């Protein structure tokens, strides 16, 4: 009896040790990228290589914003510009409706309240931040012939000059983080998180956690804490977290922090985007932005905005 009891204790001890080892976080190397797998991922036999490749080639997040060009929707717009003390300098609070008909889109202002110097004397936007917001969320007049195609979208930059080109580059940087952005001075490929020379500056982690009430896979990229000063100077995306529906593997949310100081311009931007489905379309549901940025010969802008989109229509 004592012998059997001894064996039982030994077996229990070995099982406990094995379980503890298996339950710990693990690391794998995928295409020269060291990825930490949290305990729940280790136990699930998750196909890490396929997941990483999917993220590297993903265009669906940017496409969700391009879908705004071909769908009707209602948007609640809360944009606040702040002074250096964090006090309200100007404000736009509105409810707008985008209407799509016969391949064209237009916008109706259903409600609007403004405060401060939102507009300049010729009724154009007095803030670059608002120009960017309006370029994404508002339709001026009637626009026809647009598509939501994202393939080879970089080529569209050749048709733009001056401020229009810069706005498009910034939108690509903010709404398609992790991919190369052509023509942005001093940044080059610093935002290409999956290129080997950039990826080595980051920690990659895969986990599972609740997001918006559903279990989701979460992929986090964060600048390494042990970087040298010169390496730190190459960081543009400080951290980016993406949540995926654990059944469909579609993106349901993304949160990211961007900052960089190039001398002639600097920015410190924090954004969060929640996505939803409208039929076959992946579309934004909530966009939150908190940004502080400056361009040479322009005044520094500190803006906070929230866009809430709903009632999508084809």
N, C-alpha and C positions, 0 to 999 in steps of 0.2 A: 504494500500500500504506500509506504514512504517513498519507494522507488518511483512509482507512478506519479506521486505528487511532485517529486523532484523534476521528472520529465515535463510535467504540465507547466511548472513554473519556468523552466528553461525555454519551452516552446512559446509561452506567453511573452517572455522577455525578448526572444528573437523576433517574434511578430511585431511587438511594440517598436523595437529598433528599426525594423524594416519599414513599418508604416511612417515613422518619424522621418526617415531619410527620404521616402517617396513624397511625403507631404511638403517638404521644403521647396523653396524657390529653386529654379534651375536656370542655366544659361545655355543657349545654343548659338552657333555662328552660321548666319545665312548671308551668302554673298559678301563676306568680310565684315558683316555687321553683327556685333554681339548683342543678343536680345535676351532680356531677363523674362522668364515665364513665371508668373505667380502660381501659387500652390494649386488653385482650382484649374488652371490651364494644364499644368503638369499631369494632373490626374485624368484629364479628359481626352488624351491622345490627339490633341489639336494639331491640324496640319499647318504648322508655322510657316513653312517655306511658301506655300500657296497664298497664305494670308499676307505675307510681306510683299510678294509679287503683285497681289491685287491692289495693295495700297500704293505701291510705286507707280502703277499704271493708271490709277484712278483718275477719272475726269468727271465723275458724277457730282462731286461737290460743286465744282465750277458750273457744271451744266444746270444745277438747281437754280443758279442765279440767271443763267441764260434763258431758262424757261420763263422767267418774268417777261421776256420780250414777246411771247406768243400766247400768253394767258391773260384773262381778265381777273381782277382781284380787288379787294378793298384793303386799304392800309391805314393804320393809325400811326401817325408820325409825331414823335416827341423829340425835338432837337433843341439842345441848350448849349449855348456858347458861354464860357466862363472867363472871368478875368484872372490875373495872376494870384489873387487871393481866394479864388474858388467861388466868387460871387457871380450871380447871374448878370451877363452882359447883353445877351440877346436870346430870343426864344421863338421857336415855331412849333405850334401845336395844331395838327390838322388831321382831317379824315378825307382820304381821297379814294376815288374809284377808277381803276383802269378798265376800259372797255375795248374789246377786240371784235372786229367785224370785217369780213371780207379781206383778211390778210393785213389789216391795218389796226393800229392801236391809238387810243386817245385817252385823256384823263379828265375827270370831273372833280372839282373841289367841292366836297359836300359840307365841310365845316373848316374854319381856319381862324386861329388867333395868333398874332405876332406881338413881339415886344423888342424894343431896342433897335439897333441898326442892322436888322436882318438883310434889308435891301439897301443898295446904294442909290444914287440920284436917278439913274436910268432904269430903276426897278429890277436890275439884275442882282444876283446873290452877292452879298458883301463879304462872304466867307468862303474860302476854298473848300473847307469841310462840307459846307452846305452844297457847293457845286458838285462835289463827289456824291453826296447823298441824293441830290436831285437827279444826277445822271443815272443812278441805280434805280431809284424808286418813282421818279416823276416822269411823265411824258409831256413834252412841249409840242403843242399842236397835234397834227396827225402824222404818224410814222408808219410807212408801209414797206413791205418786202423783206422784213427781218426774219431770221430763223434762230433756232436754239442750238444750232450745230456748233460743236466745240473743236472738231478736228481742224488742225492747221489754223487755229484762231490767232496765233502769233502773227500771221501774215497780214492781219487787219491793221497792225500798227504802221505798216508802210503807207497806208492811206491817210494817216493822221499826222498833224504837225503841231508844234508849240504846246499850248496848254491842253489841247484835246488829247495829244499823244501822252502827256504826263498823267492826265486823269485816267486814261486807259491802263497805263502801266501800274499806277497805284491801285486801281481796282483789281488787277490781276494779282498784285502782291498781297492785297488784303483778303481777296476772296478765292484765291487759288494757291494758298501757301504750300511750300515744299517743292514747287516746280520752278524751273528757270524762268526768269523774267527778262526778256531782251531789252537792252538799251537803258537800263537804270544805272546811272553813273555811280561808280565806287562799290556797288554791291556785287556785280558780276554774277558768279554762280553761288554766292554765299547762302542763298535760300534753297539751293538744290540739296535737300536734306539726305537724299539717298545716294548721292555721288560719294565715292569712297573718301575723297579728301575732305568732304564736309561731314559725312556720317561719323568719322572717327572722333569728332568733337562732341558727340551726343550719346546719351544713354537711351536705349529702346526698351520698353516694357509692354507686355501683353497681360491683361487681367480680365476678369469679368466682374461686373457690378451693376446694380440697378440704375437705370437712367430713364427719367420720365415715366416711372412706374413699371418698366420692363427690364428683364435681365438683358444686358448688352455686353458684347466684347468691347474692351477699351484698349486702345493703343496709344501709348504716351511716348513722346519724344521730348527729351529735356537736355539742355546744355549741361555737360559734365561739370561737377563742382570743383574738380581739380585742375581746371584749365589755367595755363599761364596767362599773363597779361596780353601778350601778343596773340595767343589763340582766342582769348576773350574778344579781342577786337574784330575777329572774323565772324562773330555771332550776330545774326540778324533775328532769327526766330529763337527766342529764349525757351519757349515751351509750346508744345502743341498736343492736344488730347482729342482723339476722335472716338466716338461711340458708334458701334455697329449693331444693328438688330441681329440677335443671335440665331434667328431662323432664316432670314432672307439675306443677311450680310450687307444690307443697305445701310448707308450712313444715316444716323438719326441725329447726330449733333457733333459740333466741333467747337473747341475753345482754344484760343491761342494768344500769345503775347509776343509782340514784335518790338524791337528797339534798335536804333543804330544812329551813330553820329558821324556824318561824313564831312563835317565842317561847314560846307555850303548848305547843307540841310541836315535835320535830325528829326527823329520821331520816336515816340513811346506809345504804342497802341495796344489796347487789350480788346479782344472781340469774342463774342459767343454767338453761335448760330444754332438754332434748333430747326430741324427739318421734319417734314411730314409728306405723306403721299396724297396726291389728287389724281385719282385714276392711275394711269401709268407714269405720271409725272412726279418726280421728286422736287419739292419746292420748299422755300424758306417759310417758317412759321413765325419765328422771332429772331430778330437781329439786334444784338446789343453791342455798343461801341463806346469806348472811353479812350480818347486819344489826345495827345499833346505833341504838336509838331511845328516845325519852323523851316521855312525856305528863305534863302538869302534875299534881301530887299522886300520881304513880306513880313507882316507882323505875326508873332507867334499866335497859334490858335489852340485853344483848349476846348474840346467839344465832347459832349455826352449825348448819345441818342439811342432811342429804342424804336424799332419798327415792328409792328404786329400785323401780320398778313393773314387774311382769311377770306372765305366766300369766293374761292377760285372758280373760274368759268372758262370754257373753251370758246 
